[in-house]
Amino acid sequence: MTQTTPEAPVRRQRAQVKVRTLRTDRWWLVPFVTFLGLSSFLVYGVWAIIDTSIFVEPYIAPFASPCLAAVTCPEGARVFGWAPIGDWYTLSPGLLILALPGGFRLTCYYYRKSYYRSFWLSPPACAVQEPHGKYTGERRFPLIMQNIHRYFFYAAIVIGLVLAYDAVLAVVHKPDGLGSWILIANAVLINAYTASCHSCRHITAGRLNHFSRHPLRYRAWTFVSKLNAKHQQLAWASMFSVMGADLYVRLVAKGIIAFPFA
């Protein structure tokens, strides 16, 4: 009986596609629109830091809240009348706090996908070749810093609560004001986006092995999971709501919007 040797496995090479993509649809449209949307947010944020019209009774611009500077924060704009940053600071109050909600969005799982695709083209879309020669993931500096997202999430909770407090005060002092309800809508979207975060879902009950032993945390996890399914939509809605609310307050403060129920 002759002994046969097993055949060597056939090494299969990846298909060599010499064109960038075989897709025939308008795959570039989503990353292009995403690029425009995120760019508008960045441009507006820079302008909001420069602009000084942040408060008109009873409204405070969300990009400047909480207002912590003693010199550049009007009396009514301070949270509980508290301004811990002394007279030495004379720059925009927005510079003191925007890094917190900005960092939360920058390290957000959805936003990472968005700007990786739209700004870095890594890749720009599914089944589309990217221009980069290699991929190292988020294991090296600076992208390894994305791992601090959870700590930005804790800060975002505080910011969201402050914005809700500002909105409630506005409704109390001016219930018939359009700006009051714009701030309420913005606070709802901001806090819904924060609660829909993947980190929030994990912290709520992600590490539990037995949901039956923790019914309250399971209910909270179920609620957060439903929000998490809408994380992308809430990310965009809250981004435009905070820009819209902030711009509205500044236009009222400048006197550009001036009508009885403003």
Rosetta blueprint (number, residue, H / E / L):
1 M L
2 T L
3 Q L
4 T L
5 T L
6 P L
7 E L
8 A L
9 P L
10 V L
11 R L
12 R L
13 Q L
14 R L
15 A L
16 Q L
17 V L
18 K L
19 V L
20 R L
21 T L
22 L L
23 R L
24 T L
25 D L
26 R L
27 W L
28 W L
29 L H
30 V H
31 P H
32 F H
33 V H
34 T H
35 F H
36 L H
37 G H
38 L H
39 S H
40 S H
41 F H
42 L H
43 V H
44 Y H
45 G H
46 V H
47 W H
48 A H
49 I H
50 I H
51 D L
52 T L
53 S L
54 I L
55 F E
56 V E
57 E L
58 P L
59 Y E
60 I E
61 A L
62 P H
63 F H
64 A H
65 S L
66 P L
67 C E
68 L L
69 A E
70 A L
71 V L
72 T L
73 C L
74 P L
75 E H
76 G H
77 A H
78 R E
79 V E
80 F L
81 G L
82 W E
83 A L
84 P L
85 I E
86 G L
87 D L
88 W L
89 Y L
90 T L
91 L L
92 S L
93 P L
94 G H
95 L H
96 L H
97 I H
98 L L
99 A H
100 L H
101 P H
102 G H
103 G H
104 F H
105 R H
106 L H
107 T L
108 C L
109 Y H
110 Y H
111 Y H
112 R H
113 K H
114 S H
115 Y H
116 Y H
117 R H
118 S H
119 F L
120 W L
121 L L
122 S L
123 P L
124 P L
125 A L
126 C L
127 A L
128 V L
129 Q L
130 E L
131 P L
132 H L
133 G L
134 K L
135 Y L
136 T L
137 G L
138 E L
139 R L
140 R L
141 F L
142 P L
143 L H
144 I H
145 M H
146 Q H
147 N H
148 I H
149 H H
150 R H
151 Y H
152 F H
153 F H
154 Y H
155 A H
156 A H
157 I H
158 V H
159 I H
160 G H
161 L H
162 V H
163 L H
164 A H
165 Y H
166 D H
167 A H
168 V H
169 L H
170 A H
171 V H
172 V H
173 H H
174 K L
175 P L
176 D L
177 G L
178 L H
179 G H
180 S H
181 W H
182 I H
183 L H
184 I H
185 A H
186 N H
187 A H
188 V H
189 L H
190 I H
191 N H
192 A H
193 Y H
194 T H
195 A H
196 S L
197 C L
198 H H
199 S H
200 C H
201 R H
202 H H
203 I H
204 T H
205 A H
206 G H
207 R L
208 L L
209 N L
210 H L
211 F H
212 S H
213 R H
214 H L
215 P H
216 L H
217 R H
218 Y H
219 R H
220 A H
221 W H
222 T H
223 F H
224 V H
225 S H
226 K H
227 L H
228 N H
229 A L
230 K L
231 H H
232 Q H
233 Q H
234 L H
235 A H
236 W H
237 A H
238 S H
239 M H
240 F H
241 S H
242 V H
243 M H
244 G H
245 A H
246 D H
247 L H
248 Y H
249 V H
250 R H
251 L H
252 V H
253 A H
254 K H
255 G L
256 I L
257 I L
258 A L
259 F L
260 P L
261 F L
262 A L
